[in-house]
Amino acid sequence: MEGKIINRRRSSTSYDVVQSQQNNTLTITVLMGGPSEEREVSLNSGQAVCEALASSGHEVLPADIAPDDLSALDCDGVDVVFPVLHGRFGEDGQLQSIMEQRGLRFAGSDSYSSCLAMDKYRAKAAFRAAGLLTPTAALIRGQTDQISDRHDMISKALEKTGLPCVVKPNSQGSSIGVLIAENEHVAHESAEVTLARYGDCLIESYIRGREITVGILNSTALPIIEVRSGHRFYDYQAKYQDNHTEYNFDIDLKPRQLVAVRRQAMRAFAVLGCRDFGRVDMMVDEDGNGYLLEINTIPGFTSHSLLPKAAQRTGMSMRQMCDQIVQMAYRRPI
């Protein structure tokens, strides 16, 4: 049974909704786009989700949304809202808080966990409190006014993290604004740019080793993927534009190390209170120790994206994965 993608606001009768529920097909609003720098990725991800849900027989309402235009949430007869917005507003808990206040049933993590996961420094503190490994880091607040104060803060941060280090915005996704600084001059310069452009800046110890990611779906860890790109790290271009990036499932780690990494990812997901689906990004050093970098509560759903690749490795199609996500959300009490 093929569903439909309807590009207009729809008001369903109660009979329509009852029939939809009896057939286990749903009316779903897929939110995409949004105001962040990841808008184009979100539009691509959202389109892929719409097509997958329609192929399962669901009635799909694609909708763009922004803080000053919430009309996408006004549709009557919607069973589940599926947010596929990355970054600011969509993934940082703001949108989730609005949907909770309206009593809407939605897929993915709640507002608290979304906010916590997006705040990399707070998330790292939660990991450490739970006894989980994460790179040493220091946070520099964007509201610091005096240039001399910022300079001293950056210097103290570098004493803590050492060089090379990773400089990045504290609350962005898709590796936007991330840079590896090999020396103190570049680190200072990069931190100043980050503070001016994004606000709070995170300076983090650089872990030399393998970049891996663990997808989580319905409280289950999907097959681990090692990412190999021609870039210094898995940056925005490698994630979404470079067709030469390699995604390796046959990872040269000992079985016990793979088990430990998978357990660590699951534990981190639980520590932040995440639910339904997500992606845990990690570095594994030369001794096989896994270091948690961050959790993406709304990872990409594009052709380059890692969650669909990991699900496919288990034999689960994009259609089946998206259907499972909305069914989990639908069964959850509001």
RODO-2510 file (C-alpha; in nm, 4 decimals, decimal comma):
residues 334
     n   res          X          Y          Z
     1     m     0,0000     0,0000     0,0000
     2     e     0,1473     0,3322    -0,1068
     3     g     0,0891     0,6406     0,1017
     4     k     0,0792     0,9987    -0,0140
     5     i     0,2960     1,3043     0,0327
     6     i     0,0598     1,5997     0,0584
     7     n     0,2151     1,9451     0,0212
     8     r    -0,0612     2,1389     0,1914
     9     r    -0,2180     2,1793     0,5314
    10     r    -0,4751     1,9060     0,5934
    11     s    -0,7644     1,8719     0,8362
    12     s    -0,8713     1,5093     0,8935
    13     t    -1,2099     1,3925     1,0144
    14     s    -1,2186     1,1653     1,3183
    15     y    -1,3223     0,8793     1,0856
    16     d    -1,0034     0,9280     0,8812
    17     v    -0,7891     0,9071     1,1940
    18     v    -0,9637     0,5930     1,3253
    19     q    -0,9213     0,4173     0,9905
    20     s    -0,5551     0,5188     0,9782
    21     q    -0,4889     0,3759     1,3245
    22     q    -0,6738     0,0497     1,2563
    23     n    -0,4639    -0,0097     0,9442
    24     n    -0,1478     0,0766     1,1399
    25     t    -0,0864     0,3579     0,8944
    26     l    -0,0487     0,7069     1,0273
    27     t    -0,0758     1,0698     0,9288
    28     i     0,2697     1,2147     0,9852
    29     t     0,4059     1,5670     0,9677
    30     v     0,7723     1,5642     0,8659
    31     l     0,9459     1,8836     0,9731
    32     m     1,2498     1,9883     0,7714
    33     g     1,4519     2,2924     0,6722
    34     g     1,4611     2,5299     0,9657
    35     p     1,6895     2,8280     1,0327
    36     s     2,0274     2,6652     1,1017
    37     e     2,3360     2,6388     0,8823
    38     e     2,2383     2,2772     0,8245
    39     r     1,9177     2,3749     0,6443
    40     e     2,0080     2,2196     0,3077
    41     v     2,1078     1,8906     0,4705
    42     s     1,7815     1,8940     0,6649
    43     l     1,5782     1,9454     0,3471
    44     n     1,7522     1,6487     0,1842
    45     s     1,7087     1,4328     0,4936
    46     g     1,3448     1,5324     0,5260
    47     q     1,2687     1,4463     0,1652
    48     a     1,4232     1,1019     0,2105
    49     v     1,2148     1,0436     0,5247
    50     c     0,8965     1,1566     0,3459
    51     e     0,9549     0,9139     0,0607
    52     a     1,0327     0,6276     0,2989
    53     l     0,7201     0,6849     0,5088
    54     a     0,4961     0,7221     0,2040
    55     s     0,6280     0,3908     0,0689
    56     s     0,5074     0,2274     0,3948
    57     g     0,1568     0,3540     0,3287
    58     h     0,1582     0,6511     0,5646
    59     e     0,0051     0,9841     0,4754
    60     v     0,2872     1,2356     0,4895
    61     l     0,2739     1,6120     0,5315
    62     p     0,6143     1,7716     0,4561
    63     a     0,6573     2,1083     0,6236
    64     d     0,9227     2,3731     0,6685
    65     i     0,9280     2,5391     1,0081
    66     a     1,1017     2,8280     1,1832
    67     p     1,0790     2,9980     1,5233
    68     d     0,8646     3,2748     1,3723
    69     d     0,6447     3,0380     1,1698
    70     l     0,5034     2,7402     1,3606
    71     s     0,2061     2,6895     1,1294
    72     a     0,3370     2,3418     1,0415
    73     l     0,2259     2,2313     1,3882
    74     d    -0,1335     2,3490     1,3373
    75     c    -0,2533     2,0575     1,1223
    76     d    -0,5471     1,8601     1,2629
    77     g    -0,5541     1,4811     1,2669
    78     v    -0,1771     1,4300     1,2765
    79     d    -0,0728     1,1143     1,4606
    80     v     0,3031     1,1756     1,4832
    81     v     0,5401     1,4635     1,4128
    82     f     0,8795     1,3533     1,2799
    83     p     1,1341     1,6357     1,3208
    84     v     1,4239     1,6093     1,0769
    85     l     1,5857     1,9422     1,1595
    86     h     1,9553     1,9556     1,2357
    87     g     2,1298     2,2132     1,4513
    88     r     1,9871     2,5282     1,6039
    89     f     1,6144     2,5331     1,6909
    90     g     1,5423     2,1837     1,5567
    91     e     1,7915     1,9767     1,7532
    92     d     1,8669     2,1864     2,0613
    93     g     1,5388     2,1296     2,2444
    94     q     1,3554     2,4467     2,1394
    95     l     1,1260     2,2740     1,8906
    96     q     1,0786     1,9750     2,1201
    97     s     0,9733     2,2054     2,4045
    98     i     0,7125     2,3700     2,1816
    99     m     0,5724     2,0319     2,0774
   100     e     0,5587     1,9156     2,4392
   101     q     0,3691     2,2297     2,5400
   102     r     0,1196     2,1632     2,2623
   103     g     0,0748     1,8006     2,3640
   104     l     0,2014     1,6655     2,0310
   105     r     0,3349     1,3147     1,9880
   106     f     0,6752     1,3334     1,8190
   107     a     0,9661     1,1086     1,7254
   108     g     1,3073     1,1391     1,8827
   109     s     1,4463     1,2691     2,2095
   110     d     1,2560     1,5034     2,4377
   111     s     1,3431     1,8682     2,4985
   112     y     1,5710     1,8086     2,7978
   113     s     1,7837     1,5403     2,6325
   114     s     1,7989     1,7326     2,3049
   115     c     1,9216     2,0448     2,4833
   116     l     2,1757     1,8474     2,6859
   117     a     2,3149     1,6600     2,3846
   118     m     2,3479     1,9815     2,1826
   119     d     2,5471     2,1478     2,4605
   120     k     2,8720     1,9575     2,4108
   121     y     3,0332     2,0781     2,7325
   122     r     2,7365     1,9806     2,9513
   123     a     2,7097     1,6467     2,7740
   124     k     3,0778     1,5784     2,8394
   125     a     3,0273     1,6601     3,2070
   126     a     2,7445     1,4053     3,2182
   127     f     2,9664     1,1453     3,0507
   128     r     3,2466     1,2034     3,2998
   129     a     3,0064     1,1840     3,5940
   130     a     2,8964     0,8430     3,4652
   131     g     3,2573     0,7252     3,4424
   132     l     3,2715     0,7379     3,0620
   133     l     3,5797     0,8464     2,8678
   134     t     3,5630     1,1762     2,6793
   135     p     3,8446     1,4079     2,5655
   136     t     3,9597     1,6747     2,8104
   137     a     3,7963     2,0069     2,7255
   138     a     3,7576     2,3679     2,8341
   139     l     3,4685     2,6026     2,7601
   140     i     3,5095     2,9715     2,6788
   141     r     3,1905     3,1730     2,7035
   142     g     3,1048     3,4028     2,4156
   143     q     2,9925     3,6871     2,6399
   144     t     3,3492     3,7553     2,7544
   145     d     3,3954     4,1213     2,6614
   146     q     3,7617     4,2026     2,7159
   147     i     4,0040     4,0779     2,4517
   148     s     4,2704     4,0341     2,7191
   149     d     4,0327     3,8166     2,9221
   150     r     3,9598     3,5971     2,6206
   151     h     4,3288     3,5625     2,5431
   152     d     4,4033     3,4480     2,8973
   153     m     4,1107     3,2052     2,8938
   154     i     4,2262     3,0513     2,5669
   155     s     4,5813     3,0175     2,7009
   156     k     4,4554     2,8451     3,0168
   157     a     4,2370     2,6154     2,8062
   158     l     4,5382     2,5131     2,5975
   159     e     4,7357     2,4360     2,9130
   160     k     4,4550     2,1961     3,0046
   161     t     4,4035     2,0299     2,6656
   162     g     4,7528     2,0434     2,5161
   163     l     4,8355     2,0616     2,1444
   164     p     4,7200     1,9715     1,8911
   165     c     4,3670     2,0522     1,9986
   166     v     4,0205     2,0690     1,8484
   167     v     3,8464     2,4067     1,8415
   168     k     3,4737     2,4058     1,7759
   169     p     3,1437     2,5744     1,8573
   170     n     2,9887     2,4340     2,1729
   171     s     2,6428     2,3990     2,0174
   172     q     2,6586     2,3151     1,6475
   173     g     2,6253     1,9968     1,4450
   174     s     2,7622     1,8453     1,1232
   175     s     3,1187     1,9465     1,2202
   176     i     3,0358     2,3074     1,1339
   177     g     3,3131     2,5394     1,2492
   178     v     3,5405     2,2569     1,3689
   179     l     3,9157     2,3004     1,3256
   180     i     4,2234     2,1113     1,4439
   181     a     4,4895     2,3530     1,5685
   182     e     4,8484     2,2327     1,5612
   183     n     4,9990     2,5320     1,7412
   184     e     4,9049     2,7996     1,9907
   185     h     4,8738     3,0802     1,7349
   186     v     4,6211     2,8888     1,5221
   187     a     4,4322     2,7798     1,8339
   188     h     4,3967     3,1414     1,9545
   189     e     4,2941     3,2645     1,6123
   190     s     4,0397     2,9829     1,5634
   191     a     3,8907     3,0320     1,9094
   192     e     3,8443     3,4049     1,8460
   193     v     3,6659     3,3333     1,5174
   194     t     3,4438     3,0730     1,6860
   195     l     3,3541     3,3092     1,9716
   196     a     3,2656     3,5871     1,7280
   197     r     3,0602     3,3694     1,4958
   198     y     2,8985     3,1053     1,7163
   199     g     2,9202     3,2236     2,0758
   200     d     3,0562     2,9677     2,3226
   201     c     3,3745     2,7921     2,2105
   202     l     3,4899     2,4455     2,3128
   203     i     3,8607     2,3602     2,3076
   204     e     3,9191     1,9870     2,3291
   205     s     4,2169     1,7521     2,3429
   206     y     4,2861     1,5893     2,0081
   207     i     4,2596     1,2104     2,0160
   208     r     4,4722     1,0462     1,7515
   209     g     4,3105     0,7314     1,6182
   210     r     4,0008     0,6005     1,4414
   211     e     3,6794     0,7929     1,3903
   212     i     3,3842     0,5678     1,4573
   213     t     3,0121     0,6102     1,4970
   214     v     2,7482     0,3938     1,6616
   215     g     2,3887     0,4310     1,5486
   216     i     2,1189     0,3680     1,8100
   217     l     1,7719     0,2520     1,7123
   218     n     1,5022     0,1446     1,9571
   219     s     1,7501     0,0897     2,2435
   220     t     1,9733    -0,1238     2,0230
   221     a     2,3239    -0,0445     1,9016
   222     l     2,3561    -0,0847     1,5245
   223     p     2,6791    -0,2081     1,3613
   224     i     2,9774     0,0174     1,4297
   225     i     3,1067     0,2198     1,1355
   226     e     3,4616     0,3461     1,0984
   227     v     3,4762     0,6598     0,8866
   228     r     3,7779     0,7163     0,6645
   229     s     3,7983     1,0370     0,4673
   230     g     4,0677     1,2196     0,2751
   231     h     4,0249     1,5089     0,5175
   232     r     4,1995     1,5612     0,8500
   233     f     3,8735     1,4624     1,0168
   234     y     3,5134     1,3818     0,9227
   235     d     3,4136     1,7407     0,8412
   236     y     3,1034     1,8834     0,6709
   237     q     3,2371     1,8246     0,3207
   238     a     3,3347     1,4644     0,3969
   239     k     2,9917     1,4003     0,5500
   240     y     2,7713     1,5369     0,2748
   241     q     2,9681     1,6180    -0,0403
   242     d     3,2692     1,3902    -0,0812
   243     n     3,1857     1,0643    -0,2579
   244     h     3,5317     0,9274    -0,1724
   245     t     3,4644     0,9033     0,2015
   246     e     3,4833     0,5373     0,3105
   247     y     3,2472     0,3733     0,5581
   248     n     3,4037     0,0588     0,6966
   249     f     3,2161    -0,2067     0,8956
   250     d     3,5131    -0,4437     0,9134
   251     i     3,7064    -0,2618     1,1845
   252     d     4,0511    -0,3792     1,2891
   253     l     3,9804    -0,3893     1,6617
   254     k     3,9738    -0,6819     1,9009
   255     p     3,6282    -0,8299     1,9688
   256     r     3,6399    -0,7185     2,3331
   257     q     3,7214    -0,3634     2,2208
   258     l     3,4268    -0,3574     1,9814
   259     v     3,1984    -0,4822     2,2586
   260     a     3,3316    -0,2140     2,4940
   261     v     3,2772     0,0613     2,2372
   262     r     2,9214    -0,0533     2,1691
   263     r     2,8417    -0,0653     2,5402
   264     q     2,9972     0,2754     2,5918
   265     a     2,7802     0,4250     2,3176
   266     m     2,4650     0,2704     2,4608
   267     r     2,5540     0,3917     2,8082
   268     a     2,6165     0,7467     2,6829
   269     f     2,2809     0,7473     2,5019
   270     a     2,1087     0,6413     2,8245
   271     v     2,3017     0,8886     3,0417
   272     l     2,1661     1,1812     2,8388
   273     g     1,8169     1,0305     2,8419
   274     c     1,7938     1,0059     2,4634
   275     r     1,5262     0,7934     2,2993
   276     d     1,4106     0,6332     1,9716
   277     f     1,7149     0,6959     1,7530
   278     g     2,0447     0,8802     1,7396
   279     r     2,4122     0,8527     1,6584
   280     v     2,7062     0,8438     1,8980
   281     d     3,0352     0,9764     1,7578
   282     m     3,3605     0,8565     1,9105
   283     m     3,7351     0,8375     1,8647
   284     v     3,9229     0,5158     1,9382
   285     d     4,2865     0,5745     2,0277
   286     e     4,5842     0,3554     1,9400
   287     d     4,5296     0,1466     2,2558
   288     g     4,1682     0,0720     2,1648
   289     n     4,0138     0,3124     2,4181
   290     g     3,6924     0,4790     2,3039
   291     y     3,6442     0,8508     2,3705
   292     l     3,2962     1,0000     2,3432
   293     l     3,2735     1,3138     2,1299
   294     e     2,9017     1,3838     2,1060
   295     i     2,5549     1,2436     2,0499
   296     n     2,3483     1,3532     1,7517
   297     t     1,9830     1,3270     1,8504
   298     i     1,8654     1,3932     1,4919
   299     p     2,1350     1,2531     1,2632
   300     g     2,1187     1,2801     0,8870
   301     f     1,8956     1,0675     0,6655
   302     t     2,0665     1,1501     0,3337
   303     s     2,2383     0,9059     0,0990
   304     h     2,5678     0,9854     0,2763
   305     s     2,4257     0,9486     0,6261
   306     l     2,5503     0,6909     0,8738
   307     l     2,2353     0,5852     1,0596
   308     p     2,0628     0,4533     0,7452
   309     k     2,3876     0,2812     0,6397
   310     a     2,4161     0,1050     0,9759
   311     a     2,0511    -0,0009     0,9691
   312     q     2,0923    -0,1331     0,6153
   313     r     2,3855    -0,3442     0,7353
   314     t     2,1393    -0,5339     0,9578
   315     g     1,9045    -0,5882     0,6634
   316     m     1,6736    -0,2997     0,7545
   317     s     1,5718    -0,0701     0,4705
   318     m     1,5222     0,3050     0,5009
   319     r     1,1479     0,2408     0,4753
   320     q     1,1538    -0,0084     0,7629
   321     m     1,3724     0,2125     0,9801
   322     c     1,1532     0,5223     0,9416
   323     d     0,8394     0,3164     0,9970
   324     q     0,9840     0,1728     1,3182
   325     i     1,0689     0,5225     1,4431
   326     v     0,7167     0,6598     1,3919
   327     q     0,5560     0,3483     1,5385
   328     m     0,7681     0,3912     1,8550
   329     a     0,6578     0,7520     1,8821
   330     y     0,2940     0,6646     1,8186
   331     r     0,2883     0,4034     2,0958
   332     r     0,4420     0,6402     2,3514
   333     p     0,1970     0,8122     2,5899
   334     i     0,1891     1,1896     2,5610
***
